[in-house]
Amino acid sequence: MEKQINLTKKILLVAGIIEIVVGLLHFAMPSFAYQSKGFSLLQPDEISFVTLVIFAVGILLVAFGSLTMLLSQKVKSTIEVLYYYVLIQTVLWIGRVVLELLYPVNLRMFYIEPFTLVVLPGLIIELSLFIVLVKKIMLTKSSTFVKTCIYF
């Protein structure tokens, strides 16, 4: 049984590393895509949108890879896992807000134009929730908080 657990941990570690590498490679993709013939046919707003999507997928892969690596390690407590999870989510949402500011979606989506006006407030709300959680976890390390988080 111990052998299977160790093998699972090693597989999770390798999988997490691969996810992170693929996520980081996404940040180089736009420079290669800009050189392709198809990209030259896109309008500037469309190019920004494609770039935003490529970078957002990269951030997600790095976040999921980090979580996968975290789960492969021996952690001391549930609060430690929760803290790292919330911290990784906070970094993910900071990155997503920054991307939306750098590459605003000026395309018509779901009958809304520009779409950034709808998306950005939602992203900021999501980020704010995770910032509150990070602060709460840092300030409160009691078992009551852990039980409350697990039940929700």
C-alpha positions in Angstrom: 0.0 0.0 0.0 2.8 2.4 0.9 4.5 1.7 -2.5 1.3 2.7 -4.3 1.0 5.9 -2.3 4.6 6.8 -3.1 4.1 6.0 -6.8 0.9 8.1 -6.9 2.8 11.0 -5.2 5.6 10.8 -7.8 3.1 10.7 -10.7 1.3 13.7 -9.3 4.6 15.6 -8.9 5.6 14.8 -12.5 2.2 15.7 -13.8 2.2 19.0 -11.9 5.6 19.9 -13.3 4.5 19.1 -16.9 1.3 21.3 -16.3 3.4 24.2 -15.2 5.9 23.9 -18.1 3.0 23.7 -20.6 1.4 26.7 -18.9 4.6 28.7 -19.0 5.0 27.8 -22.7 1.6 29.5 -23.3 3.3 32.9 -22.6 5.6 32.4 -25.6 2.8 31.3 -27.9 1.6 34.7 -29.0 5.0 35.7 -30.3 5.0 32.6 -32.6 1.3 33.0 -33.5 1.9 36.6 -34.6 4.2 35.3 -37.3 1.6 33.0 -38.8 -0.4 33.9 -41.9 -3.7 33.4 -40.2 -2.9 36.0 -37.5 -2.3 38.7 -40.1 -6.0 38.3 -41.1 -7.3 39.2 -37.7 -8.4 42.7 -36.6 -6.4 44.3 -33.7 -9.3 43.6 -31.2 -9.4 40.0 -32.3 -5.6 39.6 -31.8 -5.9 41.1 -28.3 -8.7 38.6 -27.5 -6.7 35.6 -28.8 -3.7 36.8 -26.8 -5.8 37.2 -23.7 -7.2 33.6 -24.1 -3.7 32.1 -24.6 -2.3 33.9 -21.5 -5.4 33.0 -19.4 -5.0 29.3 -20.3 -1.4 29.6 -19.3 -2.3 31.0 -15.9 -4.8 28.3 -15.4 -2.3 25.5 -16.3 0.3 27.0 -13.9 -2.3 27.2 -11.1 -3.5 23.7 -11.6 0.0 22.4 -11.9 0.9 24.1 -8.6 -2.2 22.5 -7.0 -1.2 19.1 -8.4 2.3 19.4 -7.0 0.9 20.6 -3.7 -1.3 17.5 -3.5 1.8 15.3 -4.2 3.5 16.5 -1.1 3.0 15.6 2.5 1.2 18.5 4.2 1.0 19.0 7.9 -2.7 20.1 8.2 -5.9 20.9 6.4 -5.3 24.6 7.0 -2.0 24.4 5.2 -3.6 22.9 2.1 -6.4 25.4 2.3 -4.0 28.3 2.7 -1.9 27.2 -0.4 -5.1 26.6 -2.4 -6.5 30.0 -1.7 -3.1 31.7 -2.2 -2.7 30.0 -5.7 -6.3 31.0 -6.6 -5.5 34.6 -5.5 -2.5 34.7 -7.8 -4.5 33.2 -10.6 -7.2 35.9 -10.3 -4.7 38.7 -10.0 -3.2 37.5 -13.2 -6.6 37.3 -14.9 -7.5 40.9 -13.8 -4.1 42.2 -15.1 -4.7 40.3 -18.4 -8.1 41.9 -18.8 -6.6 45.3 -18.3 -3.8 44.7 -20.7 -5.9 43.0 -23.4 -9.5 44.3 -22.9 -12.2 42.4 -24.8 -13.5 45.0 -27.2 -15.5 42.5 -29.1 -19.2 41.9 -29.0 -20.0 38.9 -26.9 -23.3 37.8 -25.7 -24.8 40.9 -27.2 -22.5 43.1 -25.0 -19.9 45.5 -26.4 -17.3 46.0 -25.1 -17.4 42.8 -23.1 -14.6 43.9 -20.7 -17.2 46.2 -19.0 -19.1 43.2 -17.8 -16.2 40.8 -17.2 -13.8 43.1 -15.3 -16.1 43.8 -12.3 -16.8 40.1 -11.9 -13.1 39.3 -12.0 -12.4 42.0 -9.4 -15.2 40.5 -7.1 -13.7 37.0 -7.5 -10.2 38.3 -6.7 -11.6 40.3 -3.7 -13.2 37.1 -2.2 -9.9 35.2 -2.4 -8.0 38.1 -0.9 -10.4 38.1 2.0 -9.9 34.4 2.4 -6.1 34.7 2.4 -6.3 37.3 5.1 -8.8 35.3 7.1 -6.7 32.2 7.0 -3.5 34.1 7.9 -5.2 35.7 10.9 -7.2 32.7 12.0 -5.5 29.4 12.3 -8.0 27.8 14.7 -9.7 24.5 14.1 -13.1 26.3 14.1 -12.2 28.1 10.8 -11.0 24.9 9.2 -14.3 23.1 10.1 -16.3 26.1 8.8 -14.4 26.0 5.5 -14.8 22.3 5.1 -18.6 22.4 5.7 -19.0 25.1 3.0 
